[in-house]
């Protein structure tokens, strides 16, 4: 199923979007690229890989990003931008996060997905994955979502999570496997048209 070039996945913290993206890539028989994979690919830029890890989770607001004026932030985004496009040129893939839907708009055909989930289920998933208590998990979820939104809204012409940016907005309330299967079927139907 390599007829469809790129599937992008944006996601709420704790929605299982990363795991869904990896599982979807396995089902489709194509690579999945997340922050670690992009950091490895981008290492040619001369910037240390740790600069790329969770870069979209480090800012608290668009105002703070604008005020920081750190050339490193813009350089990281530029390298991320170039790396996403380089990987897209290589063929079919699932790209998780990294503003890939916006970066590839008009450059490569994409099927853009946003994964959301019930807040309590997201908190429970974070508690289980990170082995932290409820209050800390909720704080982490809110902070990461706020930072992802600020990063996306600052570096793209879109609004993070806005349904009009995506071909499919889906809830992962049914679980990772069921959601990956639902998306897999949606992608197959989209390709068939």
PEDA-V40859 format. One record per helix or strand of 2 or more residues. SS is the DSSP state (H for helix, E for strand). FROM is the first residue (numbers start at 0). TO is the last residue. Records with the same first field share a line. If there is no record, write none. Layout:
BEGIN
SS = FROM-TO ; FROM-TO
END
This chain:
BEGIN
E = 5-10 ; 30-32 ; 92-95 ; 109-115 ; 167-170
H = 16-27 ; 34-44 ; 48-50 ; 54-56 ; 61-67 ; 70-88 ; 99-102 ; 118-129 ; 133-154 ; 162-164 ; 175-191
END
